[in-house]
Amino acid sequence: MKTMNRKGFLKSLGLAGVTAVAAPLLIHCGSDDDSIAGSSTVSSGSGSGTGSSSTGCSVTNSETEGPFPTKSPSGLVQSNIVSDRTGVPLTITITIQNVNAGCTALQGAIVDIWHCDKDGNYSEYGGTGMQSANYTSVHFLRGRQTTDSNGLVGFTSIFPGWYNGRATHIHVHIYNSSGQSLLVTQIAFQEGSDSAVAQVAASTGYKGMTGYTYNTNDNVFSDGTSNEMSSISGSVSGGFTLIHTIKVSA
């Protein structure tokens, strides 16, 4: 399974041990892990990454958690995870479904998310060769929510940036109501000239696409993103909305 391949890759780099519409205002944001609602709808573009956020009733692909997982997620029960970061507003809605119940909504699941800021940096880490910017004492862009009767959780954030070796992504760790781990996965973003990724990269404060690692070359997503691909709508001026479904065995 691909998770083992990625873990081996991370170990070879010495990384394994470290483990609603948003207002159209730019919120303040700052390289990190295993390598980044408005008005108009954004097309998926012609770049790499295909498929929707759900393909049949099967468990979503498992992915690596590190090297920058949230250290104490139980202390970050919050839906607004922006903190002091600036960037293009992003509203995140995630649905959790249980494959053992015909992919019906899973109520009471605990959902942790975390991602980098517009500069590709993660909170809770830094001051090392992996990330020079030191954010060890802050907790931006990390949060925990519990699914409602429709299996939904929502977060207010900013659009992630990117860093060398990784495509734009969001990390997710899902637990059952008793705190037992059900799945660690990642959310992928469509790419292409008209995609949200390209539009945001060209906006003020983001790094552009020069040197960007596309999904097809990303060490996590290169074997496919069919059940990890999100759906995104909106605009840079009005903010974006991300919708995604994750399926677990509970």
Secondary structure, DSSP 8 states (H G I E B T S, - for coil): -HHHHHHHHHHHHT-TT------SS-EE----S-----SS-----SSS--S-S--SSS--------SS--S-GGG-B-SB--TT-EESEEEEEEEEEEGGGTTEE-TT-EEEEE---TTS--TT--SSSS--S--TT--TTEEEEE--TTSEEEEEEE-----TT--SEEEEEEE-TTS-EEEEEEEE---STTSHHHHHHTSTTS--STT---GGG-TTTTT--TTTB-EEEEETTTEEEEEEEEEE--
